[in-house]
Amino acid sequence: MINEEKNNKTPPIFRTGSIALVGRPNVGKSTLLNCILGEKLAIVSDKPQTTRTRILGIKNDPDAQILLIDTPGIHKPDSKLNQTMVRTAVNVILEADLILLLMEMGKKGLIRDEEIMGYVKTETPIFLVITKADLVPRESLLPVIEEFSKRTIFKEIIPVSALKNENISHLMDVAKPYLPEGPPLFPLDEYTDQPLRFLAAEVIREKIIQKVYQEVPYSVAVQIESFEEDLEKKQVSIRAVIYVDRPSQKGILIGRKGETLKRVGTEARLELEKVLGAKVYLETWVEVSENWKNNDQILKSLGYE
């Protein structure tokens, strides 16, 4: 009798599906992705348009494998690079099982994105995720939630703070039932499908963004020329070229007596050693490639397709 009861038990439901994180630039998509994963996968900056391509993060739970896709911010493109970024975000929206549309809570209230809502007119379930909710008192959120609850486009409206890890677990718990049933698509010990070359290039670009200002961060691209691992010695040798638009930007990035580029290299190397768990030898140099953001061949070589 006991054995019969065990055999009659319904096996637990396992779900695997993709969730697109979409919104305008600098709304907090990458910060939310990193918080959910508990790993730093996407680089984060207070400058808009930091994320340039789709980034897949894999969250493995006992009952689900959640494929989180960070996307470039949707904006009016002014170059082929920016056109590619917006196209990437739109394609992810079309393919996802669930869409999280992020709008941020500013000190004066919700920063509304009526134009971006036009991009997500789809039969795919959509959540409105109000980011940076810790910036305002809780009672300020209630009128916003009430207003947007009247819009049938949203299945759920959830305020979160990724920086303070508030309401993140609730968001994931509510999201899971919207994902299809199915086995995991990736090994359960992986948190991304991105190659190490990509992660190395992004870390270097992040350190550049942190060190230089004005137009330089928007004109920088990083390409890994070589990535050699020595498993026996637990060391990695990386050679990276940094592209800029103009000679003046090259001078700013290199800095007086090469000090700026040296600091970028040191900080990138230290972070990569933590990520890779190995000694890193990093060599960087700067090249001018005028108008590379509109050069199809360069964009393709950099992975911006």
N, C-alpha and C positions, 0 to 999 in steps of 0.2 A: 504493500500500500504506500509506504514512504517513497519507494522508488518510482511508483506511478506518478505521485504528486510532483516529484522532481522533474520527471520527463515531460509533464504537462505545463511546466512553467514557461511563460513567454520569454524568449531571449530578449535582452535589452536592445533598444533601438540605438543604432549608431548612425550619426549623420555626418556627411561631408559636403561642404559647399563653399561658394565664394561670396565674399562681402566686399563691395566697392566702397572706399572712403573718398567722397567727392565734395567739392566746394571751391570757393574762391581761393586765391593764393593767401598763404599765411593765416589760415583759419584754424590750424592745429591738427591737420591730418596726420602728419608724421609723428608728432608728439603722442597722439592717441595710439597710433600703431605700435610705437615703442613701449608704451605703457601696457597695452594688452599683452604683448609678447613677453614683457619682462626682460627684453634684450634691446640694445641699441642697434637697430637695423637701418633706419632711415636717418639721414643727417638732418639736423634741426637748426634753424636760424631765424632771427627776427626779420630777415629780409625776404620779401616775396619771391616766388618762382625758384625756390631752392630745389624742390623736387622736379626733375626733368623727365622722368620716365616712370613706367609702372614698377612698383616694388612689391614683391609677394612676401608676406609674412605668414608663417604657419603656426597656428596655436593648436596644440594637441591636448585635448581633455579626455577623460575616461570614456565619455559618450559622444565625442565629436572631434573631427579634424576641421578646423575653421581656417579657410584660406582668405586672409585679409590682403586687399590690394590697395596700396597707397597710390594715388594718382597726382599728376601735376595739377596745380590750381587752374581752374577755368577762367580765362581772361581774354581780352581782345588782343589777338596776336599781331606783332609788328615785324616778324621775321619768319623765315622757314622753320627755325628751331621752335619758335613759339607756336606756330601752326601745328607742328608735329606734337608738341606737348598737349595742346587742346584736343587734337585728334585721338591721342592715346587715352585721355580721360574719357572721351565719348565712347570709344570702343570698349573700355572696361565696363562702363555703364550698361552697354548692350549685352554683355556676356555674363554679368553677375547674377547670382541667385537672390541677393538682397543688396539694397543700396542704403548706405548711411550718408545722408546729406547733412554736412556740417555747416552750421551758422554760429558765429561767435557772439558771446555776450560781452558787450563793451560797458564801460561805466555809465553810459547814457542809455543803455538798453540794447536790445538785440540788433545786430547789424544785418539787415535783411538782404536777401539775395533773390529778388523776384526774377531777374534775368536768368540766373543759374537754374531756378526751378523749371524753366522752359527746357533745359537739357535733360531733365529726368522725367519727362512725360512718357511713361512706359507702364506696362502691366506688371513689371517686377515690383515686389513689395519695397516700400521706401520708409525709412525711419528719419525723422528730423532729430538730429543730435545737436543740442545746444552746448557748445564748448565754452571753456573758461567761465563756467557758472560760479566759480568761487569768487569772482570779482564783484558780485552784487549780493545783497541780502536775499535769502530764500523767498521772501514775500514778493520780491520784484519779478520772480520767475513765473508766478501763478498767472498773471494776466496774459503773458506771452504764450504759455501752454494752453490756456483757455482759448485764445484767439486762433492758434494754429490747429487746435483740436477740431475746429469747425471745417477745416479743409480735408476733404475725403482722400486727398493724395497720400496722407501720412498714416501708416499703420500704428506707429508709436511715436511719442515725443518724449525724449529722455535728455535731461540736463546732466552734464558730466564735467569733471575737472580732471584732466589727464595729469597735470602737474602734481595734484594732491591725491591722485588715484581714488577719486570720489565717484561712486556710481558706475564704475567700469565693470565690475563683476555682474551687476544687475543688467547692464546693457548686453553683455554676452549671454546671460541666461535667457533674456527675452528674445535675443536674435536666433538662438539655436533651433527652436521649432520651425523657423522659416526656411531652414536648410533641408535639402532632400536627403532621404535615407540612402546610405551607401557606405562602402568600405573606404578606408583612408587611401589617398592617392600618393602620399609621400611617406617615407620612413618616419616612425614616431619620435625619433630623436633629432629631427631636423627642424629648424625654425625659419628657413628660407630656401629658395631655389637659386638665389643669386650666386654666381661664381665669386671666388675670392678676389679675382682681378677687379670686379665691379666694386666690391666693398673697399678695396684699397684705394681705388680712384675717388670714391665718394668721401672717404676719410680725408684724403689730401685736399679735396675741393672744400670740404667743411672748414678746414684750418685756414685756407685762403680767405674764405668768406669772413671768418672771425678776425683776420689780421688787416684786411684792406677794405676801403670804403668807396663811396661814390659809385662810379659806373663799373669798376673793375670786377666785382663778383658776378655781374651779369654777362661779362665778356670772357669769362674763364671756362675752359674745358680741360679735363685731365684724361690723358690716354696712357695706359700701362703698356710700355714697350716690351718689357720682359718681367716674368714672375717665376722665379726658380726656387723650388723647395728642396732643402737637404734634410730629409727625415732623420738621417743618422745623427747629424749635428744639431738638429732642432733649430734650423735657421732658414730664413727666407731672404732672398735678394730681389729687390724690386727697382726697376728703372721706369721713371714716369716723365712724360713730357707734358708741360702745361702750355696750352694755347691761349693767346690773348689777341684782341683785335688790332691794337695799335702799338707802335714803339713806346709811346708815353706810358702805356699800361704795363709794359714789360719793365720799365724803369721803376715804377711804383711797386710792382710785385717783388722785384729783386731787392729794392731798398738800398740805402747807403751802405756801401762796402758789402753788399749781399746779406745784410742782417735780417731783413724781412723774410726772404726765402729760406734762410737758415732756420729761423724760428718756426716757420711753417713745416719744414722738414723734420725738425726735432719733435714737435708736438704730434705730427702725423705718425712718426716712427714709434713713439711711446704708446700711442693708442692702438696701433696695429699689432704691437707686441702683445697687448692684452687680448685683442680679438683672436690672434692666430696662435697664442700660446707658444711663441718661438722668438728667438732673437731675429730682429729685422735690420737689414742693411738697405737703406733707401737712398736712391740717387734721383734728383729732380733737376730739370732745366726748363727754361722758358723759351718758347718760340712765338714769333708774330705770324699770324695767319689772317690777313685782313679779310673782314666780312665773313668769317668762317660760319657764322650763324645762318648764312644764306647759301652755303656751299653744300650741295647734295652729297658729294663724295665724302667730304669731311664729316658731315652729320652721320652718314652711314657707317663710317669707320669708328665713330665714337659710340655707336649703338643707339643713336637718336633716329629711329626710323618710323 
